[in-house]
Amino acid sequence: TDLPTCGKEVERICLTLAASKQWSINSIDIKTAFLHGAPLEREIFLKPPLEAQEPGFLWRLNKCVYGLNDASRYWYMKVRSELVKLGLKASKFDQALFFYFHNGELIGILCTHVDDFLWSGTKLFETNIIQRVRQLFLVGSEKSDNFTYLGIKLQTNARGGFCADQSDRLAELKQFQLPDKYNKLPRRPLDNSEIKQLRSISGCLNWLATQTRPDLSFSVSRLSSSVSDAQTTDLILAHKIVHKAMIHDLQLNYKRLNLEFLQIVLYSDASFANNHDGSSQGGYIVFLSDDSDECVPITWSSFKIRRVVRSTLAAECLALGEASETSSLIGSLISELLYNSEKRVPVVAFTDSLSLKNAVYSTKNVQDKRLRVDIANIRQMVEIGEIAEIKWIDRTSQLADCLTKSTASPELLINIINSSKLFSF
């Protein structure tokens, strides 16, 4: 079952680079993928199907078939082997991403997700690589410019950029209607049919929140944590989130950025002990931006802080730590693709916790001894250049605020994403 697939943030980086280089986007679907996999390294026998009319015989498999646990791995190893032979490199940070250099310049990228490929590049890349892929594997459908990839609708706009949304998934949510009686019912555990409905809504909302709707992240995170012992109030909450998803118009815009001046901008926030179980909630959103403050959201998260903390400072520190490590990975991947890992992409971190910023830049120790370790980790990232700078911002400018609490409005974040323009500080 060891099959790497491109992470969401990797695909967003690739789409951003494609828009910035004015490449078209394309998808390829491979037919009967597992039958194209690498030869088996062990002996497996099966009974021939009745249509073969070979009673009393067993067949020895040469390659994996659907249903074997390692079929997907053998398929990936075959794909990797063939792409490397063609001159592509597999990323050190996501082995489902392959890229191609010509004369020291990136001219093509290919993301793999089992038998679905997403690629973009120059005419030379298509001639040298994609044409050979078409010959090596049995290609099903191919699409360009406007298509749905892994449930996300991708469209090319007139300026050569792309937009991504999940309007089809939103349409699916309209089927769920909550009778008015639930608003008057006392709090009670859900019955089996209600739990089934809640799981369906939660799964659909979670897919939206992780793929294209960061504004839903906190609400969906809180909903997901209550499904195991859900009450009528949780079902009501689910329908409120559906309504929230419907009234806000949001899509991800992949615009042309100045690749000569890229920086990673992260907003990190936390709410101390605001969850029902007393735990704290952290959240962050990471953008790729250029010198004109044009931006593309690359990744985001709303999550329960991994341990019980004793202060707001501790919660903010752990949230910034998670965001910084994610940003470091994104920076390393972009550096690998654009600069052959020879140039670092600067990371600028924004927090509305002045005490956290002061703690990182100060030589004075905080009293919480366990917290000293977490602060030291962030301080080291600053010292070695993984984080260029940590800046304090007012809460009214904190884009991650709505990722950590229900009382925060998502309007600011939605406006920034829709306009693709960050604040200038």
Summary of the structure (lengths in Angstrom):
residues: 425
radius of gyration: 24.1
end to end distance: 46.8
largest distance: 81.2
contacts: 1338
relative contact order: 0.11
helix: 41%
strand: 23%
